[in-house]
Amino acid sequence: MVLVKDGKQQIWVRSLDAVDMTPLAGTDDAAEPFWSPDSRFLAFFADSKLKKIERTGGGRRRRSAMPWEPRVVPGIAKATS
């Protein structure tokens, strides 16, 4: 899930056995996240680039430059606390 909290937009994740979500390091300004077919990586758009990150949060990689801006996604939520 992409959340904006304290003015910072990041991907937040939650383990199935946990109640609280935590921000995934290396996903600042992320939009439109999606999982790789094997669920090892999470890909997303940020800084006009397609990026991917390991599901554990380490090793962000830039995949390609985009000649367009990602569209605004209505699913981006703003944290209230």
C-alpha positions in Angstrom: 0.0 0.0 0.0 1.2 3.5 -0.7 0.8 5.9 2.2 1.6 9.5 2.7 2.6 10.1 6.3 4.2 13.3 7.6 4.6 14.5 4.0 6.6 11.4 3.0 5.1 9.0 0.4 6.3 5.4 0.7 5.2 1.9 0.2 4.1 0.3 3.5 3.9 -3.4 4.2 2.5 -5.7 6.8 3.3 -9.3 7.6 0.2 -11.5 7.6 0.8 -12.3 11.3 1.3 -8.6 12.3 -1.2 -5.9 13.1 0.9 -2.8 12.3 2.3 -1.7 8.9 5.9 -0.5 8.4 7.4 1.7 5.7 9.5 -0.2 3.2 12.9 1.5 3.1 14.0 2.8 -0.4 10.5 3.5 -1.7 10.3 7.3 -1.3 7.8 8.9 -3.7 6.6 5.4 -4.9 3.5 5.1 -7.0 1.6 2.1 -8.6 3.5 -0.7 -6.8 3.1 -4.3 -8.1 4.7 -7.7 -7.3 6.9 -9.7 -9.6 5.4 -13.1 -10.7 7.6 -15.0 -8.2 6.8 -12.4 -5.3 10.5 -11.9 -4.7 10.5 -8.2 -5.8 8.2 -5.3 -5.6 8.3 -2.9 -8.6 7.1 0.7 -8.5 7.4 4.0 -10.3 9.3 6.9 -8.6 11.3 9.9 -10.0 10.0 9.1 -13.5 11.7 5.7 -13.4 10.5 2.1 -13.0 12.3 0.6 -9.9 12.3 -2.6 -8.1 13.2 -3.7 -4.6 13.5 -7.0 -2.8 10.5 -7.7 -0.7 12.7 -7.5 2.4 13.4 -3.8 1.6 17.0 -4.1 0.6 18.7 -3.4 -2.7 16.6 -0.9 -4.6 17.4 -1.0 -8.4 16.5 1.4 -11.1 15.1 -0.5 -14.0 14.4 2.1 -16.7 13.7 5.7 -17.4 10.2 6.5 -18.4 9.3 9.0 -21.1 6.1 9.8 -19.2 5.0 10.6 -15.7 3.0 7.9 -13.9 -0.7 8.7 -13.5 -2.1 9.8 -10.2 -3.6 6.8 -8.5 -6.8 7.3 -6.4 -5.7 4.5 -4.1 -2.9 6.6 -2.5 -4.0 7.2 1.1 -3.0 9.9 3.5 -2.2 8.9 7.1 -4.2 10.8 9.7 -1.8 10.5 12.6 
